Amino acid sequence: MSEEYSDVSDSARIAALQVGFAALLELVGRDHPEVHFRVTECLRQSGEMAVNAPYRRGFSELTEMVEALSDQRSTADRRSPNDKQTHTDG
Protein backbone atom coordinates (compact mmCIF):
# COMPACT_ATOMS: atom_id res chain seq x y z
CA MET A 1 0.00 0.00 0.00
CA SER A 2 1.38 3.42 -0.86
CA GLU A 3 2.31 5.94 1.80
CA GLU A 4 -0.39 8.40 0.74
CA TYR A 5 -3.09 5.97 1.91
CA SER A 6 -1.44 4.93 5.15
CA ASP A 7 -3.32 7.54 7.20
CA VAL A 8 -6.78 6.46 6.01
CA SER A 9 -8.86 5.07 8.86
CA ASP A 10 -10.37 1.61 8.79
CA SER A 11 -13.84 3.16 9.07
CA ALA A 12 -13.16 5.21 5.92
CA ARG A 13 -12.06 2.07 4.10
CA ILE A 14 -15.16 0.21 5.26
CA ALA A 15 -17.42 3.05 4.13
CA ALA A 16 -15.73 3.09 0.71
CA LEU A 17 -16.19 -0.67 0.40
CA GLN A 18 -19.85 -0.39 1.36
CA VAL A 19 -20.50 2.30 -1.23
CA GLY A 20 -18.56 0.40 -3.88
CA PHE A 21 -20.40 -2.84 -3.17
CA ALA A 22 -23.80 -1.12 -3.18
CA ALA A 23 -23.02 0.61 -6.48
CA LEU A 24 -21.78 -2.60 -8.08
CA LEU A 25 -24.86 -4.50 -6.93
CA GLU A 26 -27.05 -1.71 -8.31
CA LEU A 27 -25.35 -1.91 -11.71
CA VAL A 28 -25.66 -5.70 -11.86
CA GLY A 29 -29.20 -5.56 -10.53
CA ARG A 30 -30.37 -3.38 -13.42
CA ASP A 31 -30.01 -6.28 -15.82
CA HIS A 32 -30.48 -9.05 -13.26
CA PRO A 33 -33.05 -8.00 -10.64
CA GLU A 34 -33.09 -11.53 -9.21
CA VAL A 35 -29.42 -11.18 -8.27
CA HIS A 36 -30.13 -7.86 -6.58
CA PHE A 37 -32.99 -9.40 -4.61
CA ARG A 38 -31.04 -12.51 -3.59
CA VAL A 39 -27.97 -10.57 -2.44
CA THR A 40 -30.12 -8.11 -0.49
CA GLU A 41 -31.91 -10.98 1.21
CA CYS A 42 -28.59 -12.68 1.95
CA LEU A 43 -27.29 -9.49 3.60
CA ARG A 44 -30.45 -9.20 5.67
CA GLN A 45 -30.33 -12.84 6.77
CA SER A 46 -26.61 -12.70 7.52
CA GLY A 47 -27.18 -9.69 9.76
CA GLU A 48 -29.79 -11.63 11.69
CA MET A 49 -27.52 -14.62 12.38
CA ALA A 50 -26.38 -14.92 16.00
CA VAL A 51 -22.76 -15.42 14.97
CA ASN A 52 -22.88 -12.01 13.26
CA ALA A 53 -24.45 -10.19 16.22
CA PRO A 54 -21.41 -7.91 16.72
CA TYR A 55 -21.67 -6.85 13.07
CA ARG A 56 -25.46 -6.53 12.88
CA ARG A 57 -25.41 -2.74 12.47
CA GLY A 58 -22.90 -3.01 9.62
CA PHE A 59 -25.13 -5.46 7.76
CA SER A 60 -28.12 -3.20 8.35
CA GLU A 61 -26.25 -0.15 7.06
CA LEU A 62 -25.16 -1.96 3.93
CA THR A 63 -28.65 -3.33 3.30
CA GLU A 64 -30.11 0.16 3.74
CA MET A 65 -27.54 1.60 1.34
CA VAL A 66 -28.32 -1.04 -1.31
CA GLU A 67 -32.06 -0.47 -0.95
CA ALA A 68 -31.68 3.33 -1.06
CA LEU A 69 -29.78 3.14 -4.35
CA SER A 70 -32.42 0.84 -5.76
CA ASP A 71 -35.23 3.14 -4.58
CA GLN A 72 -33.45 6.13 -6.07
CA ARG A 73 -33.16 4.40 -9.45
CA SER A 74 -36.79 3.25 -9.32
CA THR A 75 -37.94 6.80 -8.65
CA ALA A 76 -35.86 8.13 -11.54
CA ASP A 77 -37.16 5.37 -13.84
CA ARG A 78 -40.78 6.25 -13.02
CA ARG A 79 -40.33 9.90 -13.96
CA SER A 80 -41.62 10.66 -17.41
CA PRO A 81 -39.22 12.12 -19.99
CA ASN A 82 -41.04 15.45 -19.68
CA ASP A 83 -40.30 15.56 -15.94
CA LYS A 84 -36.57 15.06 -16.37
CA GLN A 85 -34.44 18.16 -16.26
CA THR A 86 -32.40 18.84 -19.35
CA HIS A 87 -29.33 20.98 -19.69
CA THR A 88 -29.28 23.54 -22.44
CA ASP A 89 -26.38 25.75 -23.37
CA GLY A 90 -26.86 29.38 -23.97
Secondary structure by P-SEA (a helix, b strand, c coil): cccccccccaaaaaaaaaaaaaaaaaaaacccaaaaaaaaaaaaaaaaccccccaaaaaaaaaaaaaaaaaaaaaaaacccccbbbbbcc
